[in-house]
Amino acid sequence: MTWQLTHDLDEFHHHAGPHLAADPVRNTGLLTVSETVRRHGPGAYGDSGGPPPRFGWWREGDGVTGAFLQTPPHPPLLGQVTPHQARELARALRADGAVVTGVKGPDGSGRAFADEWAGPGQWSVDVRLRLFRLGELCPPEQPPPGRARKATTADVAQAAAWMTGFAADTGASTDTDYTANVSRRIAYGGLYLWKVEGRPVSMAAHSPVLAGHARIAPVYTPPGSRGRGFAGAVTAAASQGALEAGARQVLLFADVDDPVPNRLYERLGYRPLAPYVELDFGR
């Protein structure tokens, strides 16, 4: 029983791919991030001149029962791993010379990794998240004025600016140029805008369909348009778009400590599944 580490994405997919596809819900982050790296190269999530992405899988006998990845400068992203596997991963990454400033993943496993890497009490919780899965989609009975439509290349500048706004709201870096990110979403038809009298007022997106699932992110309404039902309406449109694209399961993450979007997603038909965390080792 041990972690196997590599910088080779094809090798990772060969060994861990069947494990990830067997539970796409619990491994949604690994599926979508690794697919983005496959399509757009190792610099898709950071500086192409920096350290290359690192991937790994936990081999137990003849099978794989856990996986993770890291796209520097971002922290490791854990799949559905046990606390024991998470502690062993911290040891393996330290031995491999990895630079780790935090971790993202299931609550218990993330905390086990943090205790092993930084020491108990030497890390802090950045965000507590809840994974939701769509049951039956329930669009708003009384939708706000306007309508949804897929974004086009003419919307790139507006959507990229809103991605920066979303980053600011969620504590992510606002120095990133999101033009390429938005262009990718538009290219596969996954970015939706809610427009009122031709003016965009909110946006939501779904990821490409992988292993029968897609994930909603981001959902963003600029401050001047909030509280009018636009976010719910455009999220419903993006969710319907994911279903029409072939997703059998539609997921999303929400901040546990922000009750408004949590209630909104439940009204749309999303049901809570499991707690996740983003932890920081900067203490």
C-alpha positions in Angstrom: 0.0 0.0 0.0 1.7 3.2 -1.2 1.5 6.4 -3.2 2.8 6.5 -6.7 3.7 10.0 -7.9 4.3 11.2 -11.4 4.3 14.4 -13.6 3.0 12.4 -16.5 -0.7 13.0 -17.0 -1.2 10.0 -19.3 0.4 7.7 -16.8 -2.0 9.1 -14.1 -5.0 8.5 -16.3 -3.9 5.0 -17.1 -3.6 4.0 -13.5 -6.1 6.2 -11.7 -8.7 6.8 -14.5 -10.9 3.8 -13.8 -10.9 4.6 -10.1 -12.0 8.2 -10.8 -14.6 7.2 -13.3 -16.1 4.7 -10.8 -17.1 7.5 -8.5 -17.2 10.8 -10.5 -19.2 12.6 -7.8 -16.6 12.2 -5.1 -13.8 12.7 -7.5 -15.3 15.6 -9.4 -12.4 18.0 -8.8 -9.7 15.5 -10.0 -11.7 14.7 -13.1 -12.3 18.3 -14.2 -8.9 19.6 -13.3 -7.0 16.8 -15.0 -9.1 17.1 -18.1 -8.4 20.8 -18.3 -4.7 20.1 -18.0 -5.0 17.4 -20.7 -6.8 19.8 -23.1 -4.9 23.0 -22.4 -1.5 22.0 -21.1 0.4 22.0 -17.8 0.1 25.8 -17.5 -3.7 25.8 -17.5 -3.9 26.7 -13.8 -0.8 28.7 -13.3 2.6 29.8 -14.6 3.7 27.5 -17.5 7.3 28.2 -16.4 6.7 27.1 -12.9 6.8 23.5 -11.4 4.9 21.0 -13.5 1.6 19.5 -12.2 2.0 16.5 -9.9 -0.3 13.5 -9.9 -0.6 10.4 -7.7 -2.6 7.3 -6.9 -2.8 5.0 -3.9 -2.2 1.4 -4.9 -3.6 -1.3 -2.7 -2.8 -4.8 -4.0 -3.8 -4.9 -7.6 -6.2 -1.9 -7.4 -6.2 1.9 -7.0 -8.3 3.2 -4.1 -7.3 6.9 -3.9 -5.9 9.7 -6.0 -4.8 13.4 -5.8 -3.3 16.1 -8.0 -1.5 19.4 -7.6 -1.2 22.2 -10.2 1.3 24.6 -8.7 1.1 27.2 -7.4 -2.2 25.8 -6.1 -2.3 23.4 -3.1 -2.9 19.6 -3.5 -6.4 18.5 -4.4 -7.5 15.3 -2.7 -10.0 12.9 -4.2 -12.0 10.5 -2.1 -9.1 9.3 0.2 -9.1 8.1 3.7 -7.4 10.0 6.5 -4.7 7.4 6.6 -4.0 7.8 2.9 -4.0 11.6 3.3 -1.3 11.4 6.1 0.8 9.0 3.9 0.4 11.4 1.0 1.8 14.3 3.1 4.8 12.2 3.9 5.3 11.2 0.2 5.0 14.8 -1.0 7.5 16.0 1.6 9.9 13.3 0.5 9.4 14.3 -3.2 10.3 17.9 -2.4 6.9 19.3 -3.1 6.0 22.9 -2.1 2.7 22.8 -0.2 1.0 25.8 1.3 -2.4 24.3 2.0 -4.8 21.5 0.9 -8.2 21.1 -0.6 -10.4 18.0 -0.2 -12.9 16.1 1.9 -13.2 17.5 5.4 -11.7 14.6 7.4 -9.0 13.7 4.9 -8.0 17.4 4.4 -7.5 17.9 8.2 -5.5 14.7 8.5 -3.2 15.9 5.7 -2.9 19.3 7.4 -2.0 17.8 10.7 0.7 15.6 9.1 2.2 18.4 7.0 1.9 21.5 9.2 1.2 20.0 12.6 -2.0 20.1 14.8 -3.0 23.7 15.4 -0.6 25.0 12.8 -3.1 25.5 10.0 -6.3 27.4 9.5 -9.6 26.9 7.6 -9.9 29.2 4.6 -13.3 27.9 3.4 -15.8 25.3 4.5 -17.6 23.9 1.5 -20.5 21.6 0.9 -20.9 19.4 -2.2 -24.4 19.4 -3.7 -25.9 17.0 -6.3 -28.9 17.9 -8.4 -32.0 15.8 -7.9 -34.9 17.0 -10.0 -34.3 20.5 -11.4 -36.8 23.0 -10.2 -36.4 26.3 -12.1 -37.9 29.4 -10.3 -41.7 29.4 -10.5 -41.6 33.2 -11.0 -38.4 33.9 -12.8 -37.0 37.5 -12.9 -37.3 39.7 -16.0 -35.0 38.7 -18.8 -33.8 35.4 -20.2 -30.8 33.2 -20.4 -28.6 32.6 -23.4 -25.2 31.0 -24.0 -22.3 33.5 -24.0 -20.5 34.2 -27.2 -17.1 35.5 -28.1 -18.6 39.0 -27.9 -19.1 38.4 -24.2 -15.5 37.5 -23.3 -14.4 40.8 -21.9 -17.5 41.1 -19.7 -17.3 37.5 -18.4 -13.6 37.8 -17.7 -14.2 40.9 -15.6 -16.9 39.1 -13.7 -14.5 36.1 -13.1 -12.2 38.6 -11.4 -15.2 39.8 -9.3 -15.9 36.2 -8.4 -12.3 35.6 -7.4 -12.4 38.7 -5.2 -15.6 37.4 -3.5 -14.1 34.0 -2.9 -10.7 35.2 -1.7 -8.8 33.9 -4.8 -6.2 35.9 -6.7 -7.5 38.9 -8.7 -4.3 39.2 -10.6 -5.2 36.4 -13.0 -6.2 37.2 -16.6 -9.4 35.1 -17.1 -9.7 35.7 -20.8 -8.5 32.2 -21.7 -10.6 30.6 -19.0 -13.7 32.3 -20.3 -12.9 31.6 -23.9 -12.6 27.8 -23.2 -16.0 27.8 -21.5 -17.6 29.6 -24.4 -16.0 27.3 -26.9 -17.7 24.2 -25.4 -21.0 26.0 -24.8 -20.9 25.9 -21.0 -21.2 29.6 -20.1 -24.6 31.2 -19.6 -25.6 34.8 -19.1 -28.9 36.2 -17.8 -29.8 39.3 -19.8 -32.4 42.0 -19.1 -33.3 44.2 -22.1 -30.1 43.0 -23.8 -27.9 43.8 -20.8 -26.1 40.9 -18.9 -26.8 40.9 -15.2 -25.6 37.5 -14.0 -23.7 34.4 -15.2 -23.2 30.7 -14.4 -21.3 28.0 -16.1 -21.0 24.2 -16.2 -17.9 22.1 -16.8 -17.6 19.8 -19.7 -19.4 16.4 -19.2 -16.9 13.8 -17.9 -17.7 10.3 -16.8 -21.4 11.3 -16.9 -21.2 14.3 -14.7 -20.7 18.0 -14.9 -20.2 20.7 -12.2 -21.7 24.2 -11.9 -19.1 26.9 -11.4 -18.8 29.8 -11.2 -22.1 31.5 -10.3 -21.7 35.3 -10.2 -23.9 38.4 -10.1 -22.3 41.8 -9.8 -23.2 43.7 -6.6 -25.6 46.2 -8.3 -27.8 43.3 -9.6 -28.0 41.1 -6.6 -31.1 40.1 -4.7 -33.3 40.1 -7.7 -33.4 36.4 -8.5 -30.9 36.5 -11.4 -28.4 34.1 -9.9 -31.1 31.4 -9.4 -32.5 31.8 -12.9 -29.1 31.6 -14.6 -28.0 28.7 -12.4 -31.1 26.8 -13.5 -30.3 27.6 -17.1 -26.7 26.3 -16.7 -28.0 23.2 -14.9 -30.4 22.5 -17.7 -27.6 23.0 -20.2 -25.5 20.4 -18.4 -28.3 17.9 -18.5 -28.9 18.6 -22.2 -25.1 18.1 -22.8 -25.5 14.6 -21.5 -24.7 14.9 -17.7 -26.5 12.2 -15.7 -25.3 14.0 -12.5 -24.9 17.7 -12.0 -22.9 18.9 -9.0 -21.8 22.2 -7.3 -19.9 23.4 -4.3 -21.2 26.1 -2.0 -19.7 28.0 1.0 -21.2 26.5 4.2 -20.9 29.9 5.9 -22.9 31.7 3.2 -26.5 30.6 3.8 -28.1 32.6 0.9 -26.7 30.5 -2.0 -27.2 27.3 0.0 -30.9 28.0 0.3 -31.0 29.0 -3.4 -29.4 25.8 -4.6 -31.7 23.7 -2.5 -34.8 25.4 -4.0 -33.4 24.6 -7.4 -33.3 20.9 -6.5 -29.8 20.4 -5.3 -29.2 18.2 -2.3 -26.2 18.3 0.1 -23.8 15.3 -0.1 -20.6 15.9 1.8 -18.4 18.5 3.6 -15.2 19.7 2.0 -12.5 22.2 3.2 -9.8 24.4 1.9 -7.0 24.7 4.5 -4.1 27.1 4.7 -0.7 26.4 6.2 0.4 30.0 6.5 0.3 30.2 10.3 
